[in-house]
Amino acid sequence: MTDLAQPTFPTNQDLDPVRLRQAFGIFPSGVVAVAAQVDGVLVGLAASSFTSVSLDPPLVSFSIATTSRTWPDLRRSAHLGITILAEGHGTLARQLAGPPESRFSDVEVALSADGAVTLPDGLAQFDTTIYREVEAGDHTIVLLRLHAVQHADHSLPLVFHRSAFGLRA
């Protein structure tokens, strides 16, 4: 039997947001575009909290800050498009996080009849609807039900790691 070392966490540990962000940033995550057409306007954002949830029913999720000014508009769409961004999409991800009026400037999109917006040059595209929203501290976890999926690209995904795109040592 091996001796198990006991973790030594400092008592009264300071869990300030800067330290937490640095610790959470150690874990790399993929990046997706979440987008829809709302009242004739393209609305979208970049999210690095996307994950698969369930096969039956088919569900995925992402988290959004409760302070988001984009989510209240985006969530009004009947369908949301999710696009998994490719390794070369760092500039696009920054654009999707920028001023709302220029997020889709010079960006090719595909629009479904239900309002879901996807990016044809992404690694995979999903047509989704909101299944449930769960309050979780300063974020909302958005569970999405999948209605269609398309993927053909086998390139590497865009990775967010240590507050930057790409893996960092």
N, CA, C and O of each residue as an XYZ file, in Angstrom:
676
protein
N       0.848     -1.181      0.000
C       0.000      0.000      0.000
C       0.890      1.238      0.000
O       1.878      1.310      0.730
N       0.525      2.200     -0.822
C       1.323      3.425     -0.897
C       0.796      4.452      0.092
O      -0.385      4.472      0.437
N       1.710      5.301      0.535
C       1.312      6.399      1.411
C       0.702      7.496      0.558
O       1.286      7.905     -0.445
N      -0.448      7.964      0.944
C      -1.100      9.052      0.226
C      -0.756     10.367      0.905
O      -0.984     10.544      2.102
N      -0.215     11.269      0.138
C       0.112     12.585      0.683
C      -1.173     13.367      0.916
O      -2.083     13.348      0.087
N      -1.236     14.041      2.028
C      -2.380     14.891      2.326
C      -2.152     16.258      1.699
O      -1.079     16.836      1.866
N      -3.142     16.788      0.978
C      -2.967     18.124      0.407
C      -2.824     19.146      1.528
O      -3.442     19.025      2.586
N      -2.015     20.130      1.279
C      -1.816     21.182      2.281
C      -2.354     22.489      1.730
O      -1.629     23.269      1.113
N      -3.636     22.713      1.964
C      -4.259     23.961      1.556
C      -4.105     24.954      2.701
O      -4.326     24.603      3.860
N      -3.732     26.173      2.390
C      -3.623     27.170      3.460
C      -4.988     27.393      4.128
O      -6.027     27.348      3.470
N      -4.965     27.629      5.420
C      -6.221     27.942      6.097
C      -6.620     29.373      5.764
O      -5.776     30.203      5.424
N      -7.914     29.649      5.865
C      -8.442     30.974      5.524
C      -7.952     31.421      4.146
O      -7.569     32.576      3.957
N      -7.969     30.499      3.195
C      -7.467     30.761      1.855
C      -8.216     31.904      1.195
O      -9.441     31.994      1.277
N      -7.469     32.766      0.547
C      -8.041     33.903     -0.160
C      -8.473     33.449     -1.550
O      -7.626     33.155     -2.393
N      -9.773     33.388     -1.799
C     -10.297     32.950     -3.093
C     -10.709     34.162     -3.926
O     -11.833     34.245     -4.419
N      -9.779     35.092     -4.069
C     -10.114     36.286     -4.838
C     -10.255     35.944     -6.317
O      -9.639     34.991     -6.795
N     -11.066     36.720     -7.050
C     -11.356     36.416     -8.456
C     -10.122     36.344     -9.349
O     -10.111     35.548    -10.288
N      -9.097     37.127     -9.103
C      -7.887     37.095     -9.931
C      -7.197     35.738     -9.788
O      -6.816     35.123    -10.784
N      -7.037     35.275     -8.551
C      -6.396     33.962     -8.331
C      -7.235     32.837     -8.914
O      -6.697     31.900     -9.503
N      -8.558     32.924     -8.752
C      -9.423     31.888     -9.311
C      -9.330     31.864    -10.832
O      -9.232     30.789    -11.426
N      -9.359     33.040    -11.477
C      -9.262     33.100    -12.939
C      -7.956     32.469    -13.411
O      -7.942     31.753    -14.412
N      -6.860     32.728    -12.700
C      -5.567     32.146    -13.068
C      -5.603     30.628    -12.920
O      -5.102     29.907    -13.783
N      -6.190     30.145    -11.835
C      -6.273     28.695    -11.628
C      -7.185     28.044    -12.658
O      -6.840     27.002    -13.216
N      -8.347     28.643    -12.918
C      -9.259     28.090    -13.911
C      -8.641     28.111    -15.308
O      -8.907     27.224    -16.118
N      -7.815     29.125    -15.592
C      -7.189     29.266    -16.902
C      -6.177     28.197    -17.240
O      -5.773     28.067    -18.396
N      -5.758     27.424    -16.244
C      -4.812     26.336    -16.483
C      -5.450     25.260    -17.354
O      -4.763     24.575    -18.111
N      -6.764     25.119    -17.242
C      -7.486     24.088    -17.985
C      -7.899     24.637    -19.344
O      -8.694     25.576    -19.403
N      -7.381     24.078    -20.444
C      -7.736     24.605    -21.767
C      -9.170     24.236    -22.151
O      -9.685     23.192    -21.750
N      -9.797     25.099    -22.924
C     -11.150     24.827    -23.394
C     -11.277     25.251    -24.850
O     -10.538     26.108    -25.335
N     -12.224     24.635    -25.530
C     -12.514     25.020    -26.893
C     -13.335     26.296    -26.911
O     -13.822     26.747    -25.874
N     -13.486     26.870    -28.081
C     -14.227     28.120    -28.228
C     -15.305     27.926    -29.290
O     -15.065     27.342    -30.346
N     -16.498     28.431    -28.983
C     -17.614     28.354    -29.927
C     -18.187     29.740    -30.164
O     -18.038     30.646    -29.344
N     -18.841     29.880    -31.296
C     -19.671     31.054    -31.570
C     -21.105     30.632    -31.304
O     -21.544     29.572    -31.750
N     -21.827     31.467    -30.578
C     -23.253     31.263    -30.323
C     -23.943     32.421    -31.024
O     -23.670     33.579    -30.707
N     -24.844     32.132    -31.981
C     -25.389     33.224    -32.790
C     -26.790     32.925    -33.300
O     -27.207     31.774    -33.437
N     -27.499     34.022    -33.577
C     -28.851     33.928    -34.129
C     -29.196     35.252    -34.799
O     -28.524     36.265    -34.606
N     -30.250     35.214    -35.582
C     -30.796     36.454    -36.135
C     -31.994     36.823    -35.255
O     -32.935     36.045    -35.098
N     -31.932     38.032    -34.687
C     -32.986     38.498    -33.793
C     -33.513     39.821    -34.334
O     -32.767     40.793    -34.452
N     -34.790     39.853    -34.658
C     -35.408     41.061    -35.224
C     -34.628     41.579    -36.428
O     -34.441     42.786    -36.583
N     -34.175     40.658    -37.277
C     -33.467     41.011    -38.497
C     -32.003     41.376    -38.318
O     -31.337     41.743    -39.287
N     -31.488     41.282    -37.094
C     -30.102     41.659    -36.803
C     -29.324     40.418    -36.345
O     -29.835     39.615    -35.564
N     -28.080     40.264    -36.840
C     -27.231     39.177    -36.381
C     -26.714     39.502    -34.987
O     -26.153     40.571    -34.750
N     -26.914     38.556    -34.066
C     -26.501     38.710    -32.674
C     -25.680     37.487    -32.316
O     -26.068     36.362    -32.631
N     -24.541     37.699    -31.655
C     -23.732     36.544    -31.287
C     -22.641     36.887    -30.305
O     -22.413     38.049    -29.967
N     -21.973     35.841    -29.858
C     -20.889     35.978    -28.893
C     -19.970     34.775    -29.006
O     -20.322     33.767    -29.618
N     -18.799     34.887    -28.417
C     -17.858     33.771    -28.319
C     -17.931     33.233    -26.901
O     -18.021     34.004    -25.946
N     -17.893     31.913    -26.759
C     -17.940     31.285    -25.437
C     -16.875     30.198    -25.349
O     -16.682     29.425    -26.287
N     -16.194     30.151    -24.221
C     -15.174     29.116    -24.014
C     -15.619     28.095    -22.972
O     -14.797     27.353    -22.434
N     -16.903     28.059    -22.692
C     -17.424     27.146    -21.672
C     -18.338     26.068    -22.265
O     -19.131     25.464    -21.543
N     -18.233     25.831    -23.549
C     -19.078     24.861    -24.249
C     -18.693     23.439    -23.851
O     -17.512     23.114    -23.724
N     -19.702     22.602    -23.657
C     -19.426     21.189    -23.385
C     -20.634     20.329    -23.785
O     -21.773     20.797    -23.793
N     -20.358     19.078    -24.111
C     -21.447     18.134    -24.354
C     -22.019     17.733    -22.990
O     -21.296     17.680    -21.994
N     -23.328     17.450    -22.960
C     -23.986     17.133    -21.698
C     -24.647     15.764    -21.738
O     -24.456     14.958    -20.828
N     -25.429     15.491    -22.793
C     -26.238     14.276    -22.824
C     -26.466     13.829    -24.263
O     -26.568     14.651    -25.174
N     -26.544     12.517    -24.453
C     -26.900     11.967    -25.759
C     -28.405     11.735    -25.874
O     -28.952     11.779    -26.975
N     -29.086     11.485    -24.735
C     -30.515     11.207    -24.754
C     -31.189     11.913    -23.589
O     -31.174     11.382    -22.479
N     -31.779     13.081    -23.791
C     -31.878     13.803    -25.049
C     -30.538     14.449    -25.408
O     -29.687     14.641    -24.539
N     -30.351     14.779    -26.677
C     -29.078     15.384    -27.087
C     -28.978     16.826    -26.573
O     -29.702     17.712    -27.026
N     -28.061     17.041    -25.611
C     -27.895     18.351    -24.985
C     -26.438     18.776    -24.963
O     -25.535     17.949    -24.838
N     -26.226     20.071    -25.086
C     -24.916     20.696    -24.883
C     -25.160     21.888    -23.962
O     -26.304     22.239    -23.674
N     -24.061     22.511    -23.498
C     -24.229     23.680    -22.649
C     -23.090     24.666    -22.855
O     -22.033     24.336    -23.392
N     -23.346     25.881    -22.411
C     -22.307     26.891    -22.267
C     -22.746     27.796    -21.127
O     -23.916     27.795    -20.743
N     -21.819     28.560    -20.593
C     -22.125     29.488    -19.506
C     -21.953     30.911    -19.996
O     -21.091     31.200    -20.826
N     -22.786     31.795    -19.469
C     -22.743     33.199    -19.855
C     -22.831     34.047    -18.590
O     -23.614     33.743    -17.690
N     -22.040     35.095    -18.521
C     -22.070     35.991    -17.366
C     -23.448     36.624    -17.234
O     -24.068     36.991    -18.232
N     -23.921     36.750    -16.009
C     -25.228     37.367    -15.793
C     -25.224     38.839    -16.192
O     -26.285     39.437    -16.369
N     -24.046     39.418    -16.334
C     -23.941     40.815    -16.757
C     -23.917     40.985    -18.275
O     -23.832     42.109    -18.770
N     -23.990     39.878    -19.018
C     -23.944     39.955    -20.478
C     -25.070     40.829    -21.009
O     -26.226     40.682    -20.613
N     -24.720     41.737    -21.905
C     -25.743     42.567    -22.556
C     -26.217     41.913    -23.850
O     -27.221     42.332    -24.426
N     -25.501     40.891    -24.309
C     -25.872     40.191    -25.541
C     -26.891     39.092    -25.279
O     -27.814     38.910    -26.073
N     -26.743     38.357    -24.183
C     -27.594     37.203    -23.929
C     -29.092     37.546    -23.886
O     -29.881     36.785    -24.445
N     -29.525     38.645    -23.256
C     -30.968     38.937    -23.257
C     -31.559     39.039    -24.669
O     -32.707     38.648    -24.880
N     -30.803     39.553    -25.628
C     -31.283     39.605    -27.015
C     -31.193     38.235    -27.672
O     -32.141     37.780    -28.312
N     -30.056     37.588    -27.511
C     -29.810     36.307    -28.175
C     -30.823     35.246    -27.755
O     -31.273     34.452    -28.581
N     -31.175     35.232    -26.497
C     -32.072     34.189    -25.986
C     -33.507     34.327    -26.508
O     -34.319     33.421    -26.319
N     -33.827     35.448    -27.161
C     -35.174     35.646    -27.731
C     -35.366     34.896    -29.048
O     -36.495     34.760    -29.521
N     -34.283     34.409    -29.642
C     -34.402     33.703    -30.910
C     -35.020     32.313    -30.709
O     -34.786     31.656    -29.694
N     -35.805     31.887    -31.687
C     -36.402     30.550    -31.621
C     -35.322     29.464    -31.626
O     -35.457     28.451    -30.939
N     -34.255     29.672    -32.399
C     -33.150     28.712    -32.481
C     -31.829     29.465    -32.365
O     -31.716     30.618    -32.782
N     -30.849     28.801    -31.800
C     -29.492     29.344    -31.700
C     -28.548     28.460    -32.493
O     -28.664     27.235    -32.468
N     -27.623     29.075    -33.189
C     -26.583     28.327    -33.879
C     -25.327     28.292    -33.024
O     -24.946     29.289    -32.411
N     -24.698     27.138    -32.994
C     -23.419     26.971    -32.293
C     -22.417     26.510    -33.337
O     -22.678     25.567    -34.085
N     -21.268     27.177    -33.387
C     -20.198     26.780    -34.300
C     -18.932     26.550    -33.488
O     -18.508     27.427    -32.736
N     -18.329     25.381    -33.635
C     -17.040     25.125    -32.996
C     -15.976     25.786    -33.864
O     -15.827     25.459    -35.041
N     -15.237     26.723    -33.263
C     -14.245     27.482    -34.014
C     -12.959     26.682    -34.211
O     -12.574     25.876    -33.364
N     -12.304     26.924    -35.348
C     -11.067     26.236    -35.707
C      -9.858     27.028    -35.219
O      -9.966     28.200    -34.860
N      -8.721     26.371    -35.215
C      -7.468     26.931    -34.714
C      -7.175     28.333    -35.264
O      -6.640     29.174    -34.542
N      -7.511     28.588    -36.504
C      -7.216     29.878    -37.115
C      -8.250     30.964    -36.854
O      -8.166     32.037    -37.451
N      -9.216     30.720    -35.986
C     -10.300     31.664    -35.738
C     -10.069     32.604    -34.550
O     -11.032     33.186    -34.050
N      -8.838     32.770    -34.086
C      -8.574     33.651    -32.947
C      -9.056     35.068    -33.167
O      -9.662     35.663    -32.275
N      -8.795     35.621    -34.351
C      -9.240     36.981    -34.666
C     -10.758     37.060    -34.676
O     -11.332     38.033    -34.188
N     -11.412     36.047    -35.227
C     -12.874     36.010    -35.251
C     -13.432     35.943    -33.831
O     -14.405     36.631    -33.523
N     -12.839     35.133    -32.968
C     -13.314     35.035    -31.582
C     -13.202     36.384    -30.882
O     -14.102     36.770    -30.137
N     -12.104     37.104    -31.112
C     -11.953     38.443    -30.526
C     -13.011     39.398    -31.084
O     -13.553     40.231    -30.357
N     -13.299     39.268    -32.386
C     -14.313     40.113    -33.014
C     -15.682     39.835    -32.396
O     -16.450     40.766    -32.153
N     -15.996     38.552    -32.137
C     -17.281     38.187    -31.536
C     -17.392     38.641    -30.083
O     -18.488     38.675    -29.524
N     -16.277     38.985    -29.482
C     -16.273     39.502    -28.108
C     -16.210     41.029    -28.092
O     -16.228     41.643    -27.025
N     -16.136     41.634    -29.268
C     -15.986     43.087    -29.380
C     -17.316     43.812    -29.443
O     -18.342     43.286    -29.011
N     -17.296     45.022    -29.984
C     -18.518     45.832    -30.088
C     -19.607     45.095    -30.880
O     -19.342     44.594    -31.973
N     -20.812     45.028    -30.346
C     -21.899     44.273    -30.995
C     -22.153     44.653    -32.448
O     -22.462     43.782    -33.261
N     -22.031     45.931    -32.793
C     -22.353     46.364    -34.148
C     -21.356     45.878    -35.195
O     -21.656     45.917    -36.389
N     -20.164     45.418    -34.772
C     -19.171     44.954    -35.753
C     -18.808     43.479    -35.594
O     -17.849     43.014    -36.211
N     -19.546     42.748    -34.791
C     -19.215     41.334    -34.555
C     -19.292     40.480    -35.814
O     -18.572     39.488    -35.931
N     -20.148     40.847    -36.750
C     -20.306     40.035    -37.958
C     -19.828     40.751    -39.220
O     -20.140     40.322    -40.331
N     -19.079     41.831    -39.057
C     -18.526     42.541    -40.218
C     -17.579     41.628    -40.974
O     -16.639     41.080    -40.398
N     -17.830     41.467    -42.269
C     -16.998     40.637    -43.152
C     -16.921     39.182    -42.709
O     -15.918     38.514    -42.961
N     -17.963     38.681    -42.053
C     -18.009     37.288    -41.602
C     -19.085     36.564    -42.405
O     -20.240     36.990    -42.426
N     -18.710     35.475    -43.062
C     -19.677     34.671    -43.806
C     -20.494     33.847    -42.818
O     -19.931     33.176    -41.953
N     -21.819     33.896    -42.942
C     -22.687     33.141    -42.047
C     -23.701     32.345    -42.853
O     -23.970     32.636    -44.019
N     -24.253     31.332    -42.198
C     -25.371     30.567    -42.743
C     -26.546     30.783    -41.797
O     -26.382     30.726    -40.578
N     -27.725     31.029    -42.348
C     -28.913     31.336    -41.556
C     -29.974     30.268    -41.792
O     -30.367     30.015    -42.931
N     -30.442     29.635    -40.700
C     -31.516     28.644    -40.840
C     -32.855     29.351    -40.915
O     -32.952     30.536    -40.593
N     -33.881     28.641    -41.334
C     -35.230     29.204    -41.418
C     -35.746     29.627    -40.043
O     -36.621     30.489    -39.948
N     -35.211     29.027    -38.980
C     -35.652     29.334    -37.614
C     -34.801     30.401    -36.934
O     -35.037     30.724    -35.769
N     -33.807     30.960    -37.646
C     -33.010     32.048    -37.082
C     -31.657     31.669    -36.533
O     -30.912     32.548    -36.100
N     -31.305     30.389    -36.533
C     -29.976     29.975    -36.056
C     -28.918     30.439    -37.047
O     -29.079     30.274    -38.256
N     -27.846     31.013    -36.540
C     -26.740     31.489    -37.369
C     -25.511     30.651    -37.060
O     -25.115     30.517    -35.903
N     -24.907     30.085    -38.106
C     -23.662     29.332    -37.943
C     -22.623     29.872    -38.922
O     -22.942     30.623    -39.844
N     -21.394     29.478    -38.701
C     -20.279     29.902    -39.550
C     -19.845     28.709    -40.388
O     -19.373     27.715    -39.837
N     -19.994     28.785    -41.701
C     -19.712     27.639    -42.568
C     -18.279     27.116    -42.469
O     -18.040     25.942    -42.751
N     -17.321     27.956    -42.075
C     -15.936     27.489    -42.023
C     -15.533     26.993    -40.633
O     -14.346     26.827    -40.356
N     -16.516     26.756    -39.758
C     -16.232     26.180    -38.440
C     -16.022     24.681    -38.536
O     -16.270     24.077    -39.580
N     -15.565     24.081    -37.445
C     -15.322     22.637    -37.420
C     -16.625     21.850    -37.361
O     -16.727     20.769    -37.940
N     -17.616     22.388    -36.666
C     -18.931     21.748    -36.562
C     -19.958     22.833    -36.301
O     -19.654     23.871    -35.714
N     -21.184     22.573    -36.749
C     -22.277     23.511    -36.561
C     -23.456     22.750    -35.954
O     -23.735     21.606    -36.315
N     -24.135     23.413    -35.030
C     -25.290     22.823    -34.366
C     -26.467     23.788    -34.431
O     -26.303     24.997    -34.266
N     -27.644     23.247    -34.671
C     -28.887     24.009    -34.576
C     -29.509     23.596    -33.248
O     -29.757     22.412    -33.017
N     -29.764     24.576    -32.367
C     -30.218     24.264    -31.013
C     -31.386     25.151    -30.591
O     -31.670     26.176    -31.211
N     -32.051     24.729    -29.526
C     -33.030     25.559    -28.833
C     -32.689     25.515    -27.347
O     -32.040     24.585    -26.871
N     -33.135     26.529    -26.633
C     -32.875     26.567    -25.188
C     -33.726     25.495    -24.511
O     -34.947     25.469    -24.659
N     -33.067     24.624    -23.774
C     -33.720     23.545    -23.036
C     -34.009     23.996    -21.603
O     -35.083     23.746    -21.056
N     -33.011     24.672    -21.009
C     -33.162     25.160    -19.639
C     -32.042     26.144    -19.339
O     -30.954     26.041    -19.906
N     -32.301     27.083    -18.462
C     -31.279     27.994    -17.956
C     -31.177     27.782    -16.447
O     -32.191     27.701    -15.754
N     -29.946     27.693    -15.945
C     -29.712     27.438    -14.529
C     -28.838     28.555    -13.966
O     -27.720     28.773    -14.434
N     -29.348     29.255    -12.966
C     -28.548     30.284    -12.310
C     -27.406     29.611    -11.569
O     -27.607     28.617    -10.871
N     -26.202     30.157    -11.724
C     -25.022     29.580    -11.086
C     -24.057     30.704    -10.712
O     -23.122     31.003    -11.454
N     -24.290     31.317     -9.565
C     -23.433     32.409     -9.121
C     -23.531     33.591    -10.060
O     -24.623     34.090    -10.331
N     -22.374     34.048    -10.564
C     -22.372     35.216    -11.452
C     -22.532     34.826    -12.920
O     -22.321     35.651    -13.809
N     -22.902     33.581    -13.172
C     -23.139     33.090    -14.529
C     -24.485     32.375    -14.618
O     -25.092     32.029    -13.604
N     -24.930     32.165    -15.830
C     -26.088     31.319    -16.116
C     -25.589     30.174    -16.979
O     -24.920     30.396    -17.989
N     -25.911     28.960    -16.587
C     -25.596     27.792    -17.410
C     -26.782     27.588    -18.354
O     -27.922     27.420    -17.921
N     -26.487     27.608    -19.643
C     -27.537     27.472    -20.653
C     -27.445     26.065    -21.239
O     -26.457     25.710    -21.882
N     -28.483     25.279    -21.008
C     -28.579     23.946    -21.602
C     -29.329     24.078    -22.917
O     -30.402     24.677    -22.971
N     -28.762     23.518    -23.971
C     -29.329     23.619    -25.313
C     -29.656     22.228    -25.846
O     -28.858     21.300    -25.714
N     -30.820     22.094    -26.441
C     -31.204     20.842    -27.094
C     -30.783     20.907    -28.557
O     -31.046     21.893    -29.244
N     -30.134     19.859    -29.021
C     -29.676     19.782    -30.406
C     -30.807     19.316    -31.315
O     -31.561     18.401    -30.983
N     -30.905     19.976    -32.478
C     -31.893     19.571    -33.480
C     -31.225     19.128    -34.776
O     -31.801     18.358    -35.545
N     -30.015     19.611    -35.017
C     -29.266     19.218    -36.214
C     -27.790     19.443    -35.948
O     -27.406     20.310    -35.163
N     -26.977     18.652    -36.611
C     -25.523     18.778    -36.482
C     -24.890     18.564    -37.848
O     -25.365     17.768    -38.657
N     -23.821     19.284    -38.080
C     -23.072     19.135    -39.319
C     -21.588     19.276    -38.979
O     -21.192     20.215    -38.288
N     -20.782     18.353    -39.460
C     -19.333     18.489    -39.279
C     -18.616     17.760    -40.395
O     -18.994     16.655    -40.783
N     -17.591     18.386    -40.895
C     -16.808     17.787    -41.974
C     -15.339     18.117    -41.819
O     -14.480     17.432    -42.373
N     -15.052     19.155    -41.074
C     -13.680     19.638    -40.939
C     -12.957     18.843    -39.856
O     -13.514     18.589    -38.788
N     -11.724     18.455    -40.135
C     -10.943     17.688    -39.165
C      -9.706     18.467    -38.725
O      -8.725     17.875    -38.274
N      -9.751     19.788    -38.855
C      -8.656     20.643    -38.398
C      -8.643     20.669    -36.877
O      -9.503     20.071    -36.229
N      -7.675     21.357    -36.319
C      -7.601     21.507    -34.874
C      -8.544     22.618    -34.415
O      -8.774     23.580    -35.147
N      -9.095     22.486    -33.195
C      -9.999     23.511    -32.687
C      -9.239     24.716    -32.133
O      -8.057     24.625    -31.803
N      -9.938     25.840    -32.038
C      -9.397     27.002    -31.346
C      -9.442     26.699    -29.860
O     -10.481     26.294    -29.337
N      -8.321     26.891    -29.176
C      -8.222     26.585    -27.751
C      -7.963     27.868    -26.973
O      -7.114     28.678    -27.347
N      -8.713     28.041    -25.876
C      -8.514     29.168    -24.968
C      -7.809     28.623    -23.739
O      -8.318     27.726    -23.067
N      -6.616     29.178    -23.442
C      -5.788     28.656    -22.358
C      -4.974     29.788    -21.752
O      -4.315     30.534    -22.477
N      -5.014     29.924    -20.441
C      -4.282     30.983    -19.724
C      -4.619     32.370    -20.287
O      -3.735     33.201    -20.497
N      -5.919     32.601    -20.528
C      -6.446     33.881    -21.004
C      -5.956     34.280    -22.396
O      -5.931     35.464    -22.733
N      -5.568     33.294    -23.200
C      -5.119     33.564    -24.569
C      -5.548     32.404    -25.459
O      -5.906     31.333    -24.971
N      -5.508     32.628    -26.766
C      -5.824     31.557    -27.709
C      -4.556     30.764    -28.015
O      -3.503     31.346    -28.276
N      -4.659     29.438    -27.982
C      -3.527     28.546    -28.176
C      -3.003     28.064    -26.842
O      -3.198     28.711    -25.813
N      -2.338     26.924    -26.868
C      -1.799     26.370    -25.620
C      -0.551     27.105    -25.206
O       0.301     27.401    -26.044
N      -0.425     27.404    -23.932
C       0.719     28.128    -23.371
C       1.378     27.268    -22.292
O       0.703     26.585    -21.522
N       2.672     27.319    -22.256
C       3.401     26.559    -21.205
C       3.316     27.276    -19.886
O       3.860     26.801    -18.889
